[in-house]
Amino acid sequence: KNLKSQDKGNTFRIIMKTLDELGYDVADADASGPNDPKIIDGKNFLPQHRERIVLVGFKRSLDIKGDFSLKNISKLFPEVRPTIQDVLEKEVEDKYILTENLWKYLYNYAKKHQAKGNGFGFGLVDPKNPGSVARTLSARYHKDGSEILIDRGWDMQRGEEDFDDPDNQKNRPRRLTPRECARLMGFQKLDGDDFFRIPVSDTQAYKQFGNSVVVPVFTAVARLLEPYILRAAKIQEHKKDKISA
């Protein structure tokens, strides 16, 4: 969503102006502020905070935009949003558990910035909490996985001595697997679909999922658009009939 504020808003103004010059009416074009319907958060569909700008343009010559608004996407939110626990695999290889050195680095890095009043640090997600929402999955997730770490019972209250406790070391957080990333982005359904294949390395999978969009968001946008698309098709068909007549 920071595209709207980039270069003091000039970048976004140029985009909107260009679409207008190309003959498109963009839905909710004049809306702004925190309630701008063009900014849709993926957390309404899946347990990931992921705000993205959605621009829906209607060719002005078709005259079909009518009252279309992305405000209506709320009607398509799932009645029960999946939880983090729903996204997780039942069995995960040990290679996804953070090494002692990496976890200690991330832990101390976060503590250092907390002391300075900064918000930098890892994002620990509690799978036992049905209200947990993960941070935004990024293309750099393959580097350390810090933005979304799954809590495995590490005692965050004890402090530095945690790292000298062999029993607590067994509870080091882990990163998501590529398949869990696929589920968190909505590429794989959560009903046990075993036909979804990830034919690339973990690194490439993390990059690709981190660069993508939350699929159910755009499924919902498409459903909102369906009657308008059908209307456009009907208009085109009517024009063809007039020409052939």
C-alpha positions as CSV (number, residue, x, y, z in Angstrom):
1,K,0.0,0.0,0.0
2,N,3.0,2.3,0.3
3,L,2.8,2.8,-3.5
4,K,0.2,5.5,-2.7
5,S,2.7,7.5,-0.7
6,Q,5.8,6.9,-2.8
7,D,7.4,10.1,-3.9
8,K,4.8,12.1,-2.0
9,G,2.0,10.4,-3.9
10,N,3.3,11.4,-7.4
11,T,3.9,7.8,-8.5
12,F,0.4,6.8,-7.8
13,R,-1.1,10.0,-9.3
14,I,0.9,9.2,-12.6
15,I,-0.5,5.6,-12.6
16,M,-4.1,6.8,-12.1
17,K,-3.7,9.6,-14.7
18,T,-2.3,7.1,-17.2
19,L,-5.1,4.7,-16.7
20,D,-7.6,7.6,-17.2
21,E,-5.8,8.7,-20.4
22,L,-6.0,5.1,-21.7
23,G,-9.8,5.2,-21.3
24,Y,-10.3,3.4,-18.1
25,D,-12.6,4.3,-15.2
26,V,-10.9,2.9,-12.0
27,A,-13.2,1.7,-9.3
28,D,-13.1,3.8,-6.1
29,A,-10.6,6.2,-7.8
30,D,-11.4,9.1,-5.5
31,A,-11.3,7.1,-2.3
32,S,-8.3,7.7,0.1
33,G,-7.3,7.4,3.7
34,P,-7.2,4.3,5.9
35,N,-10.6,3.1,4.7
36,D,-9.7,3.2,1.0
37,P,-11.5,0.1,-0.5
38,K,-8.7,-0.2,-3.0
39,I,-6.4,-1.5,-0.2
40,I,-7.4,-5.0,0.6
41,D,-5.8,-7.0,3.5
42,G,-5.3,-10.7,2.9
43,K,-6.0,-11.4,6.6
44,N,-9.7,-11.2,5.8
45,F,-9.3,-14.5,3.9
46,L,-6.2,-16.2,5.4
47,P,-4.2,-15.7,8.6
48,Q,-1.6,-13.3,7.0
49,H,-1.5,-9.5,7.2
50,R,-0.9,-8.6,3.6
51,E,-2.2,-5.2,2.4
52,R,-2.2,-4.7,-1.4
53,I,-3.6,-2.1,-3.7
54,V,-6.2,-3.5,-6.1
55,L,-7.0,-1.4,-9.2
56,V,-10.1,-2.5,-11.2
57,G,-10.4,-0.6,-14.5
58,F,-13.4,-0.5,-16.7
59,K,-13.0,0.5,-20.4
60,R,-15.0,3.7,-20.5
61,S,-16.3,3.0,-24.0
62,L,-18.2,0.0,-22.7
63,D,-20.1,2.1,-20.1
64,I,-20.5,-0.9,-17.7
65,K,-18.8,0.3,-14.5
66,G,-22.1,1.4,-12.9
67,D,-21.9,1.2,-9.1
68,F,-19.0,-1.2,-8.9
69,S,-17.0,-0.8,-5.7
70,L,-14.5,-2.9,-3.9
71,K,-16.3,-2.0,-0.7
72,N,-18.5,-5.0,-1.5
73,I,-15.7,-7.5,-1.2
74,S,-16.5,-7.8,2.5
75,K,-19.6,-9.8,1.5
76,L,-17.2,-12.4,0.2
77,F,-15.1,-12.8,3.3
78,P,-15.2,-16.4,4.6
79,E,-17.6,-16.9,7.5
80,V,-14.8,-18.7,9.3
81,R,-11.3,-17.7,8.4
82,P,-8.7,-20.5,8.5
83,T,-6.2,-20.4,11.4
84,I,-2.5,-20.7,11.4
85,Q,-2.9,-24.2,12.7
86,D,-5.0,-25.1,9.7
87,V,-2.1,-24.0,7.4
88,L,0.6,-26.1,9.1
89,E,1.7,-29.5,8.0
90,K,1.3,-32.3,10.6
91,E,5.0,-33.4,10.2
92,V,7.9,-31.2,9.3
93,E,11.5,-32.0,8.6
94,D,14.1,-30.8,11.2
95,K,15.8,-28.6,8.6
96,Y,13.0,-26.0,9.0
97,I,13.9,-25.5,12.7
98,L,16.2,-22.5,13.2
99,T,19.8,-23.4,14.1
100,E,21.0,-22.3,17.6
101,N,23.2,-19.6,16.1
102,L,20.5,-18.1,13.8
103,W,17.9,-18.1,16.6
104,K,20.3,-16.5,19.0
105,Y,21.2,-13.8,16.4
106,L,17.5,-13.0,15.7
107,Y,16.7,-13.1,19.4
108,N,19.4,-10.6,20.4
109,Y,18.8,-8.5,17.3
110,A,15.2,-8.0,18.4
111,K,16.1,-7.3,22.0
112,K,18.6,-4.7,20.9
113,H,16.0,-2.8,18.8
114,Q,13.3,-3.2,21.5
115,A,15.7,-1.4,23.9
116,K,15.9,1.5,21.4
117,G,12.2,1.6,21.0
118,N,12.2,0.2,17.4
119,G,9.9,-2.4,16.1
120,F,12.5,-4.5,14.2
121,G,12.6,-8.1,15.0
122,F,11.2,-11.5,14.2
123,G,7.5,-12.3,14.0
124,L,6.6,-15.3,16.3
125,V,3.3,-16.8,15.5
126,D,1.4,-19.0,18.1
127,P,-0.4,-21.8,16.3
128,K,-2.4,-22.5,19.4
129,N,-4.0,-19.1,19.3
130,P,-6.8,-19.2,16.6
131,G,-6.7,-15.4,16.3
132,S,-3.0,-15.4,15.4
133,V,-2.1,-13.6,12.2
134,A,1.3,-13.8,10.5
135,R,3.2,-10.9,9.2
136,T,3.6,-10.4,5.4
137,L,5.5,-13.2,3.7
138,S,8.3,-11.6,1.7
139,A,10.5,-12.8,-1.2
140,R,13.5,-12.7,1.3
141,Y,11.9,-15.3,3.5
142,H,14.5,-17.9,2.4
143,K,17.3,-16.0,4.1
144,D,16.2,-16.4,7.7
145,G,12.4,-16.7,7.9
146,S,12.4,-14.0,10.6
147,E,9.1,-12.4,9.6
148,I,7.1,-15.6,10.2
149,L,8.4,-18.0,12.8
150,I,6.2,-20.8,14.2
151,D,6.3,-20.9,18.0
152,R,7.3,-24.3,19.3
153,G,7.1,-23.5,23.0
154,W,10.2,-21.4,23.5
155,D,10.0,-19.5,26.8
156,M,10.4,-15.8,25.9
157,Q,10.2,-14.6,29.5
158,R,13.4,-16.1,30.7
159,G,15.8,-14.1,28.6
160,E,19.4,-14.9,27.6
161,E,19.6,-18.0,29.9
162,D,17.2,-19.7,27.6
163,F,20.1,-20.5,25.3
164,D,22.0,-22.5,28.0
165,D,19.0,-24.8,28.6
166,P,19.3,-27.9,26.5
167,D,15.6,-28.8,27.1
168,N,14.5,-25.3,25.9
169,Q,16.7,-25.6,22.8
170,K,14.4,-28.3,21.6
171,N,11.7,-25.7,21.4
172,R,13.5,-23.3,19.0
173,P,11.1,-21.8,16.5
174,R,10.9,-22.9,12.9
175,R,10.2,-21.3,9.6
176,L,7.3,-22.3,7.4
177,T,7.8,-25.0,4.8
178,P,7.2,-24.0,1.1
179,R,3.9,-26.0,1.2
180,E,2.8,-24.0,4.2
181,C,3.6,-20.8,2.4
182,A,1.5,-22.1,-0.5
183,R,-1.4,-22.6,1.9
184,L,-0.8,-19.2,3.5
185,M,-1.0,-17.5,0.1
186,G,-4.1,-19.5,-0.9
187,F,-2.5,-21.6,-3.7
188,Q,-3.3,-24.9,-2.0
189,K,-6.6,-25.6,-0.4
190,L,-6.6,-26.8,3.2
191,D,-8.7,-29.9,2.6
192,G,-5.8,-32.3,2.1
193,D,-5.3,-31.8,-1.7
194,D,-2.2,-33.8,-2.4
195,F,-2.0,-32.9,-6.1
196,F,-0.4,-29.5,-5.6
197,R,3.3,-29.9,-6.6
198,I,6.1,-27.5,-5.9
199,P,8.7,-28.5,-8.5
200,V,11.4,-25.9,-7.5
201,S,13.9,-25.6,-4.7
202,D,12.9,-24.3,-1.3
203,T,14.7,-21.0,-2.0
204,Q,12.9,-20.5,-5.3
205,A,9.6,-21.5,-3.8
206,Y,10.0,-19.0,-1.0
207,K,10.8,-16.2,-3.5
208,Q,7.9,-17.0,-5.7
209,F,5.3,-17.3,-3.0
210,G,6.7,-14.1,-1.3
211,N,6.3,-12.2,-4.5
212,S,2.8,-13.4,-5.2
213,V,-0.7,-12.3,-4.1
214,V,-3.2,-13.9,-1.8
215,V,-5.2,-16.0,-4.3
216,P,-8.6,-15.9,-2.5
217,V,-8.5,-12.0,-2.6
218,F,-8.5,-12.0,-6.3
219,T,-10.9,-14.8,-6.6
220,A,-13.3,-12.6,-4.6
221,V,-12.5,-9.6,-6.9
222,A,-13.3,-11.8,-9.9
223,R,-16.6,-12.8,-8.4
224,L,-17.5,-9.2,-7.9
225,L,-16.6,-8.5,-11.5
226,E,-18.5,-11.5,-13.0
227,P,-21.9,-9.7,-13.6
228,Y,-20.1,-6.7,-15.1
229,I,-18.0,-9.0,-17.4
230,L,-21.2,-10.8,-18.5
231,R,-22.8,-7.4,-19.2
232,A,-19.8,-6.4,-21.3
233,A,-20.0,-9.7,-23.2
234,K,-23.7,-9.1,-23.8
235,I,-23.0,-5.6,-25.2
236,Q,-20.4,-7.0,-27.5
237,E,-22.7,-9.7,-28.7
238,H,-25.4,-7.2,-29.3
239,K,-23.0,-5.1,-31.4
240,K,-22.1,-8.1,-33.5
241,D,-25.8,-8.9,-34.1
242,K,-26.4,-5.3,-35.3
243,I,-23.4,-5.5,-37.7
244,S,-24.5,-8.8,-39.1
245,A,-28.0,-7.5,-39.5
